[in-house]
Amino acid sequence: MATTTRRARPVRTLVTLGILIIVLFGALFAGTKLDPKTEDNPEGASLTPGLALDLEGGTQIVLKPVTTDDSEVTTETINQAIQVIRQRIDAQGVSEAEITRQGQQNIVVGIPGQPSQETIDLVSTSAQMRFRPVLTVGAPTATAAESDDESADATEESADATEESADATEESADATEESADATDESGEPTDETTTDDATEGGDNAAAAPENPSDLAQITPELQEQFDALDCTLPENRVGGDSGPTDSPFVSCSEDGLAKYILGPVEIEGTDISNASSGLRVGPNGAVTNEWVVNIEFDGQGTAAFRDVTTRLVSLPSPQNQFAMVLDGLVISAPVANDPIPDGKAEISGSFTRESAATLANQLNFGSLPLTFDVQSQEQISATLGSDQLQKGLLAGAIGLLLVVMYSLVQYRVLGLVTVASLVIAGLVTFGVIDVLSWAIGYRLSLAGVAGLIVAIGITADSFIVYFERIRDELRDGRTLDQAVDKGWERARRTILASDAVNFVAAIVLYYLAVGGVRGFAFTLGLTTLVDLVVVFLFTHPLMKLLARTKFFANGHAASGLDPRRLGVESLRYAGRGRVTTGAPSRSATATSEVDALDDSGLGTQASPGDAPTAPVRETVGASVGASGDGPRMTIAERRAAQQRAAAAEPPPDTDDIADAPAADGENEEKR
Amino acid sequence: MAIGFAQWGNDLYTGRRSYNIVGNRKRYFVAAIVAVVLSLGIIGLRVAGDGLNLGIEFRGGSEFTVSGASDADEQVAVDAVAQIAPEEVPRVSVVGTEGVRVQTAQLSQDQVQEVRSALADAYSVPVDDVTSSYIGPSWGQDVSQKAALGLLVFLVLVSLVMTIYFRNWRMAAAAVIALFHDLVLTIGIYALIGWEITPATVIGLLTILAYSIYDTVVVFDKVRENTAGVVNQTRSTYAERANLAVNQTMVRSINTSVVALLPVASILFIGAFLLGAGTLRDISLALFVGMAVGAYSSIFLATPLEVTFREREAAIREHTAKVTEQRAARLAEVGDAGTEDAVLAAAGVAEGHRQLQPGSHQGAAAQPRRKRSSR
């Protein structure tokens, strides 16, 4: 519109895009220098995207399930295990793993590239979370080999550890009491005193234990085992064996700072309904920089947790602690200061952001009644021959060439804009995929490659919608400069709406589907965003610049925007009382006749001569300065609508007239 | 040709030439119903017959592991399996340095033995070094269920988004029905050709979901633009305005479809003729059929359907009746109601006439300057 006050700055937009692309590739190049992808560092940056299992091969891990409770390994448990493993891998990123059952029992996991030990652990560890009451705490070293100094140190350390846990418990219980007392108490007992107590308890243990915290459960054998355990040795802190569920269990703390005798399992990890990781929120609402895992129990778990905490509160230290045991290791043993009725607990410990997230993941995606033995771990080659990728890329190249040729035929020089936009889109997509495969381990499968090739069509469609809109505006008699602006306003809406649909599809499939579908959804969402970036930051500003060149503005025959080829015949009001004609291909008289008929509301379906005599109304400049942005009514009709609106309730919604320029008294119906 | 096409596009836009798609919508509805029923029939026949040709990823199959092969070349295994089961396309990968893993669809007991000895011969290892086992589906029930759930949520969300964007649920309903039509037709044609259904096929179908809705949204956007304020005038009916929109976006639809189909066609060609069965062939067939059907349905099914739905709205129905009435009156006035020309002329827009474009203000700067000297 001539009266527009917004100043378009196409060059600035283009420069912005240029900077974005430079930053993208700059980061990538920096990545290849600082964190290069090598044999040792498969997750480093590279100028070629990571490829998925089907194209690059990867590592095949054969897992043999072992039940922990002597139950039969059924097909059902295997299927459940596959589901859990898949969820864990999917939660790690977007690399597409392939998980199958082999034979009766084995599970085969194919992971693209060379997975880190963490990933392999994630797949094969069982993540059994159990809650047991603490019977005895001891210094980590074997009791026989202890010296006074060591034991003092160790006790202090374990006291520290306990302090943390105590805090955690308190907060999760919303308790307001000072924890100092509890902490002091739990720090007090040395291993000697506790073990003595325990031994005594063990001696007169004839009757059945009253409750899981009963010290009578500690048998001499158990005590012996406890004394011999040296938790400072790393091999004793591997974990894995979660112990029997219905009898006491000797265990190390995960950090090796204490050892425990624990009562029977009171709450199973399966009673956890939700687990999440986050920074701990301090008592006054301030966020500390300690990573914790927050868990919520389901109904059964909540009841059990309430009972346990109620019982433990009254017990002396260290029996007032309950241990959170993950795969046989105590990760946290907080003191129960108050009964916790709402089933919410916080696990603190020596977590990093990653380890907290991993634990939350493992807890969330179910604890398996299985552990897995890694039977073999071997490199496998790509499942699809390398010629598939080559031929696929060849097909893409041919397709692209055909698209370029078609664009040039259809849109002449304007087709070059399409080509340039597609090149930019390809460049951005390539860069983003490279960065993503570096940052979050995205890997491109053959299906993904096909998706990218398909994206050529969807991206090109945005340009086509835009160009056709510009042509429509030209046909309505605008100058190119106006047409580019006006066409953009219309096309922008369409492009945004249709891309929004694509994006919804991508997001929904990403979050709800698994495996290969997820990878595809990611590719779809990515290309949709790239499409938007290119259209907004490249194609439109470029069109604005081109509209200023003589070649396009004068409508050169080869420009693809030649008004004459577009059939512009009507007079065009060029402002300041001047009128230009679009060099009509038909005679001027015919044109004016057509216009008159148009205005009178009668047809030009047949040639003008065929039209019957019609009541010719007075026309008010309808064909001069024709515009697409007003309501599609004659002035008489608008007045009628206005009168109706004034007389009765407002007429139905007409909402595409928002930006129509207002003339005279016709403002009222332009809502 | 290009000039002819451009002229054709101009004529479509101005309404000089127009295809009465909305007017003849019954015809297209019948065609769509027949196509859907035929597709369902084909799918039903397939399922009732030997079942759908599901890939190893869905059904599981046999796996052979060759160990101790001196020359772990993949092609050797492909050839060996081809001798026993010619229609089978094995997935071969090298495991470690001298192991070969071969996966095929479920083979009979005899075939398993034959393949084992063939593989042993091919890699010159003892038969005992070739083990066979059953492998489960990598795309199991749970994956399918998740995908189906995703699909359902997608449909609900997209309906919601479209309802909000177009401020009319009938448009969303028409788009979703057209989407259903596209999916059924694509699966039907895929089943007719009988290629193996693999995860690539499913991914292709999911792409079609997005593409079909996308295409429909573009056309509907023009329909909405053209029909805004339609009840405030008496020259054309809602159906006629919608028909004009379809005609005006025809060039766009053709260009987009050609541009989108060209790359897919080249993958399909290379996949089918140079590579044989595999991911590329499966995904490109699903895409090619789906995109072509999607482009067709957004013009010939979605819009007519939308008009049919919208005409059930009281306001639109009354308006249509009023316009028709006035048109008849005008015809009677002119006096030669018999001829087709007269009907067309009176209708003005019967076959998609160019809309009236009232003048707009060009801004104060466009006004003639008052000469300063005159003051």
Interface residues (C-beta under 8 A of the other chain):
Chain A: M1 A2 T3 D54 G57 Q60 N79 I82 Q83 R86 E98 I99 T100 R101 Q102 G103 V108 E378 Q379 I380 S381 A382 T383 L384 G385 D387 Q388 K391 G392 L394 A395 G396 I398 G399 L400 L402 V403 Y406 S407 V409 Q410 L446 A447 A450 G451 I453 V454 I456 G457 I458 A460 D461 I464 V465 E468 R471 D472 R475 D476 R490 R493 T494 A497 S498 D499 A500 V501 N502 V504 A505 A506 V508 L509 Y511 L512 A513 V514 G515 G516 V517 F520 A521 L524 R565 L566 G567 Y573 G575 R576 G577 D598 D599 G601 L602 G603 T604 Q605 A606 D610 A611 P612 T613 A614 V620 G621 A622 S623 V624 G625 A626 S627 G628 D629 G630 P631 R632 M633 T634 I635 E637 R638 A640 A641 P651 P652 D653 T654 D655 D656 I657 A660 P661 A662 A663
Chain B: A2 I3 F5 A6 Q7 G9 N10 D11 Y13 T14 G15 R16 S18 G60 E63 E74 R91 V92 S93 V94 V95 G96 T97 G99 R101 S133 Y134 I135 G136 P137 S138 W139 G140 Q141 D142 V143 K146 A147 L149 G150 V153 F154 L157 V158 V161 M162 Y165 R167 P199 A200 V202 I203 G204 L206 T207 L209 A210 Y211 I213 Y214 D215 V217 V218 D221 K222 R224 E225 N226 A228 G229 V231 N232 Q233 T234 R235 Q248 T249 V251 R252 N255 T256 V258 V259 A260 L261 L262 P263 V264 A265 S266 I267 F269 I270 G271 L274 L275 G278 T279 L280 I283 S284 L287 M291 A315 V334 D336 D341 A342 L344 A345 A346 A347 G348 V349 A350 E351 H353 R354 Q355 L356 Q357 P358 G359 S360 H361 Q362 G363 A364 A365 A366 Q367 P368 R369
